[in-house]
Amino acid sequence: MTDTPAARSAIPKWLQGKELPYSEFMRSALYDPDAGYYMSRVSPTGFHADFITSPLLSPVFAFALARLVDEFVRQGGDAASQIVDIGSGDGSLIHSLLEEAATAHLGRSQFFGIDRSLARVGKAPGDNGSLTFLTDLRQLPPAARRLVFANELFDALPVGRLVMRSGGLHELYVRERSGELEWTEHPADPRYVAYLTDRSIDLDEGQFADISLEWSALEDQIARDNFAGMVVTFDYGMREEKLFRSRMRRYGTAAAYRGQRVSRDLLRDPGKQDLTAHINFSDLERVGAKHGFTTLFFDSQAKFLLALGATEHELFVPLEGSVVSPEAAIELLDARDRARRLVLPDGIGDEIRVLVQGRGVGESGWSFQRRLF
């Protein structure tokens, strides 16, 4: 029945003696106020942490996005613009975007970082009143123009872990028994059955699927405010016709990250490892369309960053002269290698997809829409 072995763990209080749907197990493992993975003051991202995200991999990421910020603000003329990073974590990306922003734009741009936990946010030079951190999207003041970034946000939403059996769709639960965690199965919540039926998705017998009922809900919350602008989503995932294809995803996409390693051992040490699953971008597009958004771009992160001019960053410029020391040379070569990883057609540059949705802005002529290859 199980898709991974039972994991011997220190059982957290929120699970002791209980049996929970995997979605609720994942929610508590990530967001429990006292023991949740993302609620710690210690950042889970970085070269010596559990996983690395694009903003931390290389400054080239913020450099390229700052060019889009500049383009967006210029298109608005004298109108004030909000630049918003949802799921901002320690604030490194929104700080970098502020620092990269042209000085002339600061008077008509307000920057916001939004995250349910602000414990890891630090003060950075150059804030000068233009940057505000909030814990809830609903705290954003109204805006006529808004550019929203969501970097690896949706794949951190809790998912239901489902499997098709001969008797119908089943949902995986997690149970604590005698100090160990184990999988159990029950008939699936009817909402998951409706999800598959409404989208005409047929799972093969024995096929697993990981579905969040919150993908659409979060997109609805982002898109419902009355603003002209764009929502730019970076995440692991694909459209539903590929996401639920049995030959590619027979065992679903749920995964755990710890110490820069990925595994299927989802039950190990709850609250001590990241849990994630690929998202259904079709859900985001449908909700966006309901609110008047049009898809302006959907492709790999590598193509998106290259079109924005990422290779104009100094890390891509040919080296001239000599480097002052062997240590500096190694550090520079490492930085240049990390920059290339963002845009090479393999690894993170190809694995992450970018969805740009626009409303009340031009549907063509944006730099990220340039075809380079």
Secondary structure, DSSP 8 states (H G I E B T S, - for coil): --SS---B----TTTTT-EEEHHHHHHHHHH-TTT-GGGSSS-SBSTTSSB--HHHH-THHHHHHHHHHHHHHHHTTTS-EEEEEET-TTSHHHHHHHHHS-GGGGGGEEEEEE-S--TT----TT-TTSEEEES-GGGS---SEEEEEEES-GGGS--EEEEEETTEEEEEEEEEETTEEEEEEEE--HHHHHHHHHTT----TT-EEEE-THHHHHHHHHHSS--EEEEEEEEEEE-HHHHT-HHHHTB-S-EEEETTEEES-TTSSTTSSEEE--EEHHHHHHHHHHTT-EEEEEEEHHHHHHHHTGGGSGGGS---S--S-HHHHHHHHHHHHHHHHHHSSSTHHHHEEEEEEEESS-SS--GGG----
